[in-house]
Amino acid sequence: MNVSAEEIMRKAVEAGEGMDHYYTLSESKVYQGNALIEHSILKEYVANGKRKTITHDQLAGKDKRTEALNDGTKTIIYDKYNHRAFEMEITAEEDAESHDSKGKMNGMLGITKYSHALELMGEEKILDFDTFHIEAKAKVSDHVFGDTALWVDQKTGFIIKMISEAGGIRTELEYKEIDLSPVFAADTFALNIPDDVEIKDLESFAPDTVTLAEAEEILQQAFYLFPENEFDLKDIEMHHIDGIITRNELNLTYYSKADMPMFYLSIFHSPEEMEIEKADVEIRGKKADYERVVNSITWDEEGLRYSIIMIGSEVEKNEMIERAESMVLSSDLNKHP
């Protein structure tokens, strides 16, 4: 093999250029430890400046399907499972490929190129493609993409398969079908949205960045959160949910001192007649529900529902329960960033 891993990666970065007509079917899996927490099948149709994707959530009990159509000027998203639709305008600066499988794979190459040691492991056949197998080892232990394995098509530079491990999370993304010269039916790039589904502006659903003081005012009371002696509070967002369920939901994102995302904390008013169904653990002296699949702990306290979703391997359930004892009221903190 008279080619280096670095040369292959450079070719992969350029692979998206000029690729404007293709069909793919890919499968994505995300594991936390041995637990499968996300599993989806994605179909992509691309032609004449348009892109349509159909996503099937494989973990949902019912047919959870979402369709999205990007016509170059706007994107329309139809959530068939929840019977709702959204649209948003696309600016010239936005990357139209950032939400498809190819965009997800190629989007990480700039980071991999500069922060990982690359090694060419050999050649392998995947589907009908002859690929180079590359191992990218993170130069720092807490890098967001961790150690990554990639299989790159020798002819086009197209990344056929990717496996990444970071922070106890293993992500697998692999193409099952690729057609670089498909013939599409006339109605391929259409969304069949029922007349009774209103298409709403997605921008209106974007969360607001707030201070702790503003969050208290919106929730009309103080709330418990973690002191920042061990974690850094990076994001404070208020989501205004309006639909079958209407509520204001505060979402806090905590990072480690090494700047790795560790866990989310969401807070909203405890829903009436929607008590926690199963209480299998105790936190802060309250009965709580632990969901293994998403690695979360949920409980009610003083009229508010709290939910911690752990996303870092350094924090486990029992340790989080112990650390929650040190939570303090927002009103007792001396600063309101």
C-alpha positions, 0 to 999 in steps of 0.5 A: 500500500503506497499510501499513508493514513494522512493522505487517505484522511485528506481524500476523505475530507474532500470526498463530499465535494461534487457528490450531489446525486446519491442514495444511501441507507445507514444504521447508527447505534450508540452504546453506554457500556453494554446498553444500547441507548440509541438505534436508528436507520436512516435513508438519504436521497440527494439530487438537484440540490435537494436532500430528503432523509427518512429516519426510523427509531428502532428502539421505539415500540411503535413506528417512530418515523421522521422525514426531513426535506431540504430544498436548498432554501429551507428545511421541513421536518415531519414527525409522523410519530408525534403528528407534527411538522416544523420548518426553518430557513437555511442561510448561505453559510449553513452546511446543508450536509451537517445532519446526514450520515455522510456529514456526521462522518466527514464533520469529525475529520478536521478534529481527527486530523489534528488531534489523533495519531493515524495508522493504516491497518490494511484493506477490507471489503465492505459492501462492494467497496474496497476500503482502507481501515484506519485507526485514529488514536486520541492524543489526549484521553478526554478528547470528545471523539476518543479513539476512532476506527474508520473504513474509507472507500479507496476510490471516492474517499467516502467513509463507509463505516465508523466506530468511535469510543469516548467517555464510556460511549461507543458510537457505530455508524455504517452504510448498508446500501450506497447507490452513487447513480440512482434513478429517483421517482418523481415524488421522491422529494415530496413530504406527504404531510396531512392537512390537519398538521400545522407546519410551525416555525422551528426557530420559535421553539429554540430555547432561551439562554438565561441566567439563574436569576431569570430561571428562578423568575420563570419557574417562580421559585428557587431550585436545587443545582450542583455547586461548581467545586467539582463540575462546571456549569456551562449551559443554562437554557429555558425550553418553552414547550407548547403542545400536548404538554405545556411547560417551561423546562430548565436544562443545565449542562455540567462539564468536568474540570477537563472540559468534558460533558458529564451530565444534564440536569432538567427541572420543571414543575411536577406534572399533576396526576403524573407521578413517578411510576416506579421508584426503585432508588432514593435520592436526597431522601426522595423516592426516585426512578432510575432508567438504565437505558438512558442512564437517568435519575428522576425525582420530585422535590418541593413542587419541581421534577428533577432529572439527571442524565449521565453522559460521562463514564466518570459518573455512575448512578451511585456516585451521582446519588451521593453527590446530589446530597450537596445540591444547593438552592439557586437563591443561596448562591452568591452569583447569578451568571 
